[in-house]
Amino acid sequence: MSVNNSDDISADTGTATAGSSILGSVKPENIIFISKSSQDTSKPDTHDIFSLEEEASEQGPAFKLSRTPVTNVPQPLLDEFLTGGLPEYLQSGPSRHVHVVVSTGSGTGLSLKFYNSILQPVLESWGVRPLDPSADTADRSKPNTYNLVVTQSADSVRDFARNLGRASQDAVQHTVVLLSGDGGVVEMLNGKAPGDGSSREPNLPLIAILPLGTGNALFYSLHKSVTTVAGTPEPSGLVQSLRTLFDGKAAPLPSFRADFTPGSRIISYTNPDKGDSSGTAEAESHADAVSHLYGAIVASYGFHSQLVWESDTPEYRKHGDKRFGMVAQELLKESHAYNASVELARKDGSRRQKLDRDRHAYILATVVSNLEKTFTISPSSRPLDGKLRLVHFGVVSGEKTMEIMMAAYGGGKHIGMKWTTEEGVEEKVGYDETDVVKITTREEDARWRKVCIDGTIVELPQGGSMTVQTEDKPHLQVLVDKSVIA
């Protein structure tokens, strides 16, 4: 492996002893991978440790990539992190094209910064560089190159995925390194899924997620069961994602399809360049007709979908994940009772069930365990199991809703919670495994007819419905830690 010494990569020296918590200047939880030393081949016990440091500052998070020559690295760390070379799925050539997609609008806008300071230089350390923007499509087959896509609009990722589908040939595989949150994954899924009917599973595009969104539900759910080397702290999500990028395994990504009745519309915010007479730029919304969407995380109605929708203005998004708490307080004061019918079914028709209430606070169908790193919404879900589970409860006070939500931060302790209403009726948090969920809204006010599919908001017409059903065939592959499918 050749090392390109750039301003983004610093080199230190150090000596480690077995059992040490510090390897020179490197903390084990920051290690991305370890390679044979490329600078001092006369010392076979010297290795280069590539690591990522993350620091908070007034200007936002700062990232630093380091290459540290270390002697006598403890064997457990070598067993875990010693690399055998650039993985095949990152090697471009006639049979595989590699793409790096930087979603500039994800989360708090750190994707481009992370690419420039971390991902680009670590790829260059392997001799892998971006193609010239003016390069011909055929150049994507060149060894040690990748196609760099920096998003310019909210439609960029989906447009890229559509073009990927049209350009795909059975003999060509695609790896997409996605610097994004959950929104980028669902855009890839919806851009790719409609045109892949003839694709064979081994040639489905492979996505590698670098979690730079707000909640990063899919990434943390896929990595929930990953264990660390004994005696070392847990890595950050970004460190873990780089470990997976350079030493992961491909697996089919479970997904579901959500179908909507005619008259349904995708609702999203825009932020015009020009402000009003006071100089303030107002957020505006626009709508597009939609019949269905594909998802890989969650489909919801009630408190969750309302929270996602009302916190999605440009003004709130500037606050990152803090925006959810800000909006939640207002919604909890209202504690709206959502008027809807909810039906569950198996695909084979062996079981049909209708929830015995018509007023709801929370209805959420999911194929993942976590909505955030520490927010476990579905504790029975396992990485890649593809099972659809419904979490639901009826109308309660804002205080009770908050109590239930906080219990989810305790490893999913909200499941099975019970309480007695003022009328003496026993209620609980429902939790059902199913194949199909149909939600039909009875609300008159359009404000309360918003459903959420992986962060995309759809407004149903009055009396309209959303039907969610697990997909039998995958549309994408996803890179996961090798322990998940070992």
Buried (B, 14 or more C-beta within 10 A) or exposed (E): BEBBEEEBBBEBEBEBEEEBEEBBBBBBBBBBBBBEBBBEEEEEEBBBBBBBBBEEEEEEEEBBBBBBBBBBBBEBBEEBBBBEEBBEBBBBBEEBBBBBBBBBBBBBBBBBBBBEBBBBBBBBBBBBBBBEEEEEEEBBBBEBBBBBBBBEEBEBBBBBBBEBBEEBEEEBBBBBBBBBBBBBBBBBBBBBBEBBEEBEEEBBBBBBBBBBBBBBBBBBBBBBEBEEBEEBEEBBBBBBBBBBBBBBBBBBBBBBBBBBBEEBBBBBBEEEEEEEEEEEEBBEEEEEEBEBBBBBBBBBBBBBBBBBBBBBBBBBBEBBBEBBEEBBEEBBEEBBBBBBBBBBBEEEEEEEEEBEBBEBBBBBBBBBBBBBBEBBBBBEBBBBEBBBBBBBBBBBEBEBBBBBBEBBEEEBBBBEBEBEEEEEEEBBBBBBEBBBBBBBBBBEEEEBBBBBBBBBBBBBBEEBBBBBBBBEEBBBBBBBBEEBEE
